[in-house]
Amino acid sequence: MSDLSIIAHDYELNAEFARKFNEAVLNLKRVYLLRRAATPDTQANVGKSRNDLRQLLESLISALEDQGKTWTADQAQVPADVLERLHKRLKGELPETILEFRRVTEILTKGAALDEAAFAALDRVCEAADATASAAFRRLRRI
Amino acid sequence: MPSLLHSLLLDLKRRGEGVLRELNAMQSLSPNFEAHRTSVVSRLERTLLVVDRLLKDPDLANPKLEPNFFMDFKRLSELVLNVEDSSLLILKRCSQEDRFLSALLQQICREVGYKDPAPLCGALSFQYFQALMGMDIIMTPQTQASELLALPDLYHELAHFVLFRRRSDFEVPLLGLIHKFFADAIRKGKQQGLPKASLEIIRDNHALWTSSWHVEFACDMVATYWCGPSYGLANLRLSATRGDPYQDSATHPADDARRAGIECILKLAGDSKAASEIDRAWLDLKRLSPSVQPPGYAKRYSTRLLEKLAESIYTACSKAGFKRFADQRTQASAVVCRTVSEAWDAFQRDATTFPAFESSAIAKLKKQLSLP
């Protein structure tokens, strides 16, 4: 009823997206950037992280490309605030960034190793999602 | 020298342990408060385990991972602050009013068929009603325990939990309808050769509907499904205190548009008579107000779109097994639903004698909920 209920709704969606995306990126950075050997336990984590990231990236690409195309429920995976922030941040370089996201998605689908450039692209999403969650939290606490 | 992030995590651990100590020191809470305390303690313990794991992580200071660990830190810190600000606050106070409102909300959950554990309720808000979905808490105005006419708003706050937790059944279909509606409007506008400025207005309206308005409309609609005409009357009462019924904001659609959404659900529930009566009361309110519909208002709040949203919400409520107002009213056990409805009847009949009715009805409710 008050603004706070809506802000709380936004915060939960944004924080969950940020947490999930960042967790998957962290797990994969350990394996592909730091070359930490995967144990049977962490192997399952790596598989899940690759899958989570692929799904989230596909939704993100679909949402970022939504210019007059039919909206699909899949796009709802990406909170509107995160999308808005990414649009603002990527202004002017959106087509190239989408191409890079596509390349990362293909790597994830094929099961191949992620390179530095792939992590740079993924970190841009992490940063936008983190900034969005933090902004919603500040609105929630009015700080 | 330890990294800044290491020190911040140690500080977070200390703060979290402090909150945990306070939570663990609480004794003799009523059952629903104790259930909330137990759940928060377990969540906080899990959070502190994650903090410990991060502190021991050999890669914590690695420059390639450090920014990502810092993001993790922020989410964990936010959780600890949320626990301190909401759960700890309500649990420490646990006043007679909070206990009554929490028992009332628990009863509402039973009556409407809300199957998750009932959120805890505290009369601690300084900003009308608030739903804190992540913390399972609803805050109400401080005098809410002694008044009935605003109680329908508690149903609205409960609906926020439904929208959030059953997002794919409730919110996502609405987003689909809204996106299609505005995509069609843009396409038609282009075909008709509308100027750029007009297309921009359609795009702005689209953004407002998909950012927050759809959630507010949906919560009104779920609340009306549960609470019936009383919700429409409570909306009118609230609007009367807020001024211009055509004024909207980035987070909330205009009160008059919300009325239209509420009436859509009443009609779907077969209560057109109540919808017309509320409409008449609104005409009376508008007669008192100098406000006029701003230009473009009818296009901004399309009746056709509201009707589609109402159909979607009505179907989702039905599929979720929620009980309509009409179904609850016939059940002897639905004491809150009946009391709220009777309160609005009594108020409309005679506002002068209403305070006496209200006091007696609240005393009866407390007795029915086995509260002192």
Interface residues (C-beta under 8 A of the other chain):
Chain A: M1 S2 D3 L4 S5 I6 I7 A8 H9 D10 Y11 E12 L13 A15 A18 R19 N22 E23 V25 L26 K29 R30 L33 L34 R36 G68 T70 W71 A73 A76 A80 D81 F119 D123 C126 E127 D130 A133 S134 F137 R141
Chain B: D59 N62 K64 L65 P67 N68 F69 M71 D72 K74 R75 E78 L81 D85 S125 Q127 Y128 F129 Q130 A131 L132 M133 G134 D153 H156 E157 H160 L163 F164 R167 S168 E171 V172 P173 L175 G176 H179 K180 A183 I186 R187 T210 S211 S212 V215 E216 C219 L238 S249 T251 H252
